[in-house]
Amino acid sequence: MNKILSAFFISLTIFMGFNAKAKEMDMSNKKVLVVYFSKTGEQYGVGNITEGNTAIIAKMVAEQTGADLFEIKLKNDTYPVEYKPLTEVALSEKKANARPGIADDVENFANYDVVFIGTPNWWADMPMALYTFIESNDWSGKTVAPFVTHEGSGLSSIPSKIKAATGAKMLDGMAIYGHVAQNDREQSKAEITNWLKKLGF
Ligand SMILES: Cc1cc2nc3c(=O)[nH]c(=O)nc-3n(C[C@H](O)[C@H](O)[C@H](O)COP(=O)(O)O)c2cc1C
């Protein structure tokens, strides 16, 4: 009886293992895009930066996946360079549910199968320009993988906000500290590799 039981559990384990593998997407023939928003200037815990935290991660994700890279830029960037005033402007934009104009569109967006969306965590949400971007594109048939840089809040509910706004199939998101992105490239790279592996890259 014991032998039968253990044979059953071994088969079950093997089956579940195969099943978990089968759930992973085959990314080998997918066209992949990394879209991100990121802010230079004074940022929390890192001082004055010339390359944004999310930008650093976005470039690493693009490098590791062979994806195209697109930065969401504001048409009229009037954001303060100092951190504190920036947080105030960002909060009032969030409260107003604003849609700041963005400078460019992605060329041939329809051709992409998988879109990584990279964003800083602003007030447990995305900068409102991300919504402008999302709402000006057609997400049907797309798979989205979100990544967030933050200073303690992690992903917050950003993945579900992206799901609601795009209606896309969502892959598990990654959260990484902004100061780690800025100051520890090796750790950042390792965290990204680990995450991408789980997504099937
Ligand atoms: C307007 C604003 C709001 C922020 N709100 C949060 C927050 O709610 N939770 C958090 O963990 N970090 C928050 N941060 C910190 C940023 O998420 C973090 O510094 C991020 O890495 C910045 O990315 P970037 O350099 O790509 O813009 C905020 C930063 C700014 C500028």
The ligand as a Gaussian input file, in Angstrom:
#p B3LYP/6-31G(d) Opt

LIG

0 1
 C        6.388000      61.875000      -6.782000
 C        7.007000      60.720000      -6.093000
 C        6.224000      59.880000      -5.301000
 C        6.781000      58.753000      -4.707000
 N        5.977000      57.913000      -3.988000
 C        6.495000      56.762000      -3.504000
 C        5.665000      55.833000      -2.818000
 O        4.458000      56.031000      -2.623000
 N        6.237000      54.682000      -2.373000
 C        7.562000      54.398000      -2.567000
 O        8.016000      53.338000      -2.167000
 N        8.370000      55.270000      -3.225000
 C        7.877000      56.432000      -3.689000
 N        8.689000      57.305000      -4.360000
 C       10.093000      56.939000      -4.610000
 C       10.282000      56.433000      -6.044000
 O        9.380000      55.376000      -6.322000
 C       11.700000      55.901000      -6.300000
 O       12.637000      56.848000      -5.939000
 C       11.888000      55.482000      -7.768000
 O       12.976000      54.614000      -7.866000
 C       12.088000      56.659000      -8.687000
 O       12.301000      56.166000      -9.990000
 P       12.860000      57.038000     -11.197000
 O       14.253000      57.531000     -10.821000
 O       12.927000      56.079000     -12.337000
 O       11.908000      58.142000     -11.457000
 C        8.166000      58.460000      -4.903000
 C        8.947000      59.335000      -5.662000
 C        8.388000      60.458000      -6.256000
 C        9.241000      61.360000      -7.065000

